[in-house]
Amino acid sequence: MDRHTFRHDGLRLSYLDSGGEGTVLIALHAHIMEAVTFAPLAEELAPNWRIIALDQRGHGHSDHAPSYTRDNYIGDLEALFEHLSLTDAVLLGNSLGGVNAYQFAARHPGKVRGLIIEDIGVEIGVDDLSFVLGWDGEFPSQEALAKSVGSYFLPYLKDAFRETPTGWKLAFDPHDIVTSGKCLAGDHWQDWLATQCPALLLRGHDSKVTTPSAVEQMAARRPNTHLETLDGGHILHFDNPTGFTTAVREFLLQFE
C-alpha cells in the first residue's frame, strides 16, 4: 500500500491506498491502532477491491489534534472523500472506526454503499482508557517501551512504535486517546438506525467491549443487517484474520 497525505482542519492526515481499479473500501482503525493494521486485508481482497485505510487524527502518521469530537472525526472523513473525489464507498470500521463509519453514513447516506462494523455497539459508556497514560513519554529502549505496554497489548501496538534520536515512544499521545474515548461515549441509536444500506455486524466471541444481547438488538432493529460472531476478541481482523477476511469477502460479493 502506498502512503499519501491531505490536509484538513489544520491537520496533515495520512492514509494508505492499495490502488488499482477495484471498488473502494475505506477502512477505519480502533483507538491506539493505525491504518497499516488493514494491510493484510488489502492484500487478500485485491484486485477486486481498492482499500483506503486512514490514519485517523492523532494516530499513526497523522497529526495530533487539539480536539477529538464526533464532528472532528466525521469531518476528516468528509475531507477524505473530497480529496479522493469519491462519490461512494463501502466503509469498514473497528471500534472507534466503527462508530465513525455509521455516523458518517447517517450524515451522508448517499455516499455509503455498505457498512462493516467490527465489534462496537451503539450505547457506549465512558470507557476508562486511563491505563494508556502509563505509556506516555519516551523510553530509553524498544524493550523498555514493550515492557511498559505489556504482553497483552504488545501484539496490537508494534506498528505504533516509533524510534526517536533519544529513545522510543508510541505514535499516539495517550492523553489524546483518553480525550477521544470520552468523546466517543453516548447513545448512538439514532445514527445506527438512520440508514438502510447493507451492513455486516461482526462480534468477537471473547470481546470485552460488546455483548451478545447488544449486537443482537442492533441487528434486529436495523434492516439489511447481518450479524456474525467469530472466534477472537475486540480486534477481530488481527485475532482471527482468516475468519474475518472470509466474512468480509462474502459480504462484499454483493457490490462486485
Secondary structure, DSSP 8 states (H G I E B T S, - for coil): -EEEEEEETTEEEEEEE--SSSEEEEEE--TT--GGGGHHHHHHHTTTEEEEEEE-TTSTTS---S---HHHHHHHHHHHHHHHT-S-EEEEEETHHHHHHHHHHHH-GGGEEEEEEES--SEE-----GGGGGG-S-BSSHHHHHHHH-TTTHHHHGGGEEEETTEEEESS-HHHHHHHHHHH-EE-HHHHTT--S-EEEEEETT-SS--HHHHHHHHHHSTTEEEEEESS-S-HHHH-HHHHHHHHHHHHGGG-
